[in-house]
């Protein structure tokens, strides 16, 4: 009787998941926007 070997899927490269790049772009954009807002708040807060 022959030995049963379970089928193996194709071994593809494990890369970045499909939705990871837009998420990183949104996070970095939010950090930059927050930094600009805080910079402008500090720049104009001491003036009357």
N, C-alpha and C positions, 0 to 999 in steps of 0.2 A: 504494500500500500504506500502511495506517495505521501510525502510530507506536505502539509498545508502551509503555505507562506502567505500571510496577509498582504494585500496590495499596498504599496507605498506610493504616496503622492509625489508629484514632482518637487524636487528640492529647489525652490527659488531662493534668490538672495533675500535676506531680511533687511530691507531698507527702511526708510522713513515711512510711517503710515500715511495714507492718502491725505488726510485732513490736517496734518501737523504743520505744514508750511504756512497756510493762511492764519492759523491760530498764533503762530510765533510772530507773524507780521502784525497782527492786530495787537498783541501784547506789547511789542516794541513801540508801535505807533502810539498806543495809549500812554506808555511811560514817557515818550518824548513830549506828547501834548501836555501831560501833567507837569513835566519839568518847565515847559514854556510858560504855562499859566502861573506856576509858583514864582518863576523868575520875574514875570511882569508884576505880580502882586508885590514882591519885595522891592522892585525898582520904583514903583509909584506910591508905596505906602508912606514914605517919609516926607512927601511933599504936601503942601497945603494949597 
